[in-house]
Amino acid sequence: MPELPEVQTIIDDLNKKIKGETIVDFWSDWPKAIKGKSLENFKKEIKGRKILNARRIGKNIFIDLSGGKTLYVHLKMTGHLLIKFQIPNSKLKTKSESQISKSKEPDFFGERVNQYIHHIWYFKSKKTMEFSDLRKFAKIVLDDEEKINNLPEVKALGIDAMDPKFTFKVFNEILDKKSKTPIGLLLMDQGLIAGVGNIYRSEILYGAGILPQRKNSDLSPEERKKIYQNILKVLKKAIKYRGTSDSDYRDTSGAKGKFQEVMKVYNREGKKCEKCDTIVVRKKFGQRSVFFCPDCQK
Ligand SMILES: [Zn+2]
């Protein structure tokens, strides 16, 4: 599932590529993803609206539109958004920017993972935003900004891991509130800290030298500080690498992120830890796999 760095990459792309665009039409062959209204009403209400800004909390995407409406998108397991250019006189076939400009840049839209298009937003400029979603678990909601903010799943979100208000003091308060919880589970709890998932919890705890099973009450102030610093460090580095594409995630040009090339423990079970040569271990933890070095992490 895309986590904070992948979603931040998409947000940055959207603000660069479609800010100021006007939506002229919408198409979907999977209206079940649209919550709270019919496809017909969704279409009617979104037409003519301008894209003002894209933002996120944790893994959740919010696209603010003119007239006080917000488009809320959760990518879930396999969803990703692609920005394309339409070919004149053809409604569904689209080409990438690189194909149109005939540049030497590779075109990624032909890759299988980018071809599960179930929703398309058409813009006045002939650009499109296309939603590829293999498993079809993604969720789309259009409503007044205030109503979106009050959706139970949005209200339930904890502080975003990259929010400037997420200070070491705030992190400590969260740890103290959940003193019996192992740190490896706490980091994934979107109701406490939003944005970190299965991939980044392993990388953060490796960076901090802490075992995922450790209970928060047993962590010293120095250890807590290391974890906090590594949350910021790992997420920032992953954003710089445009996220992790270990499976379906792609950016808005259909390209892979590159963080999987520099990962230390995630998906590296059976391989040597690069610090100490001990074999990296994989363990089921909170229904998902966690990866760690049994020697470097205490
Ligand atoms: Zn090690």
Residues whose N, C-alpha, C, O or C-beta is under 5 A from the ligand:
A	BS01	ZN	C273 K275 C276 T278 C293 D295 C296
